[in-house]
Amino acid sequence: MMMTTLADPPVLYVDGALMDYLVIEAVSALRISSAVAAARATKIEHEMAQAGFVPKVQDNRDSLSSNASRHVDEEDEGIRARLEAIGMHVGANYAEKLCRDRPLFSDSLDAVKFICKELWVSCWDKQVDNLRTNHRGVFVLQDNTFKPLTRISSWEGRAETLKRAKLTAALSAGIIRGALSRMGLHGTVTPEITTPPHCTFQIKLPKNA
């Protein structure tokens, strides 16, 4: 009995919502980290201006408003890039585990179908609702109730909810991109969200892939 237990250890389970909340908190943590880094950079720039090493910024309200808006956009883009990079590492390693005992894929469509079925079920508990392709390297994956977005909300209104959903989807896009890259398919994955939790991912691969 003891040897059987050692050879086949019991499966450990965690709450299915754990990863959803973890991703939400990861986005919040990265946003705070980016804000702290931006504040530090602004302080250093101000100190250098006071010391005369760089020109002082003119106190123009329109300019300040424009710079603040651009700073927010750049901050969100930085968070999105970091989340996608994290997702790529996760997706690549996970795809390697899922493909371990499988033969090589015959073409890019076969690989994308694997993403829609095996990877989607393993990561998000269901298959893709719809897959479309133009057979020239462009694939559109549609999920009507994308699990990572089902718990996204904000008291600040729909615009903020949509903003948070797009940042959260960046991690999932990275997972898809990383999985494809581990299969030898290098391209882009772009999430499109209009009404969460509905989400569409557009995959663009080289035509000869």
TAWOJO-V723817 format. One record per pair of residues at least 24 apart in sequence whose ideal C-beta (glycine too) atoms are under 7 Angstrom apart, sorted by the first residue. I is the first residue (numbers start at 0). J is the second residue. If there is no record, write none. Layout:
BEGIN
i->I j->J
i->I j->J
END
This chain:
BEGIN
i->19 j->146
i->19 j->147
i->19 j->150
i->20 j->150
i->22 j->147
i->22 j->167
i->22 j->170
i->23 j->150
i->23 j->167
i->26 j->78
i->26 j->82
i->26 j->163
i->26 j->166
i->26 j->167
i->29 j->78
i->29 j->81
i->29 j->82
i->30 j->78
i->33 j->74
i->33 j->77
i->33 j->78
i->37 j->70
i->37 j->74
i->75 j->166
i->78 j->166
i->79 j->166
i->79 j->169
i->82 j->166
i->82 j->169
i->82 j->170
i->82 j->173
i->83 j->169
i->83 j->170
i->83 j->172
i->83 j->173
i->84 j->173
i->85 j->170
i->85 j->173
i->86 j->170
i->86 j->171
i->86 j->172
i->86 j->173
i->86 j->174
i->86 j->177
i->87 j->173
i->87 j->176
i->87 j->177
i->88 j->177
i->89 j->174
i->89 j->177
i->90 j->173
i->90 j->174
i->90 j->175
i->90 j->176
i->90 j->177
i->90 j->178
i->91 j->177
i->91 j->178
i->91 j->180
i->91 j->181
i->93 j->178
i->94 j->118
i->94 j->178
i->94 j->181
i->94 j->182
i->95 j->181
i->97 j->121
i->98 j->182
i->104 j->182
i->107 j->184
i->107 j->204
i->107 j->208
i->108 j->132
i->110 j->179
i->110 j->182
i->110 j->184
i->111 j->138
i->111 j->202
i->114 j->175
i->114 j->178
i->114 j->179
i->115 j->140
i->118 j->178
i->122 j->174
i->123 j->147
i->135 j->206
i->136 j->203
i->136 j->204
i->136 j->205
i->136 j->206
i->136 j->208
i->137 j->201
i->137 j->203
i->138 j->202
i->139 j->199
i->139 j->201
i->140 j->199
i->140 j->200
i->140 j->202
i->141 j->199
i->142 j->198
i->143 j->197
i->144 j->196
i->145 j->196
i->145 j->198
i->147 j->171
i->148 j->195
i->148 j->196
i->148 j->198
i->149 j->196
i->151 j->195
i->160 j->195
i->161 j->192
i->161 j->195
i->164 j->192
i->164 j->195
i->165 j->190
i->165 j->192
i->168 j->192
i->168 j->198
i->172 j->200
i->175 j->200
i->184 j->208
END
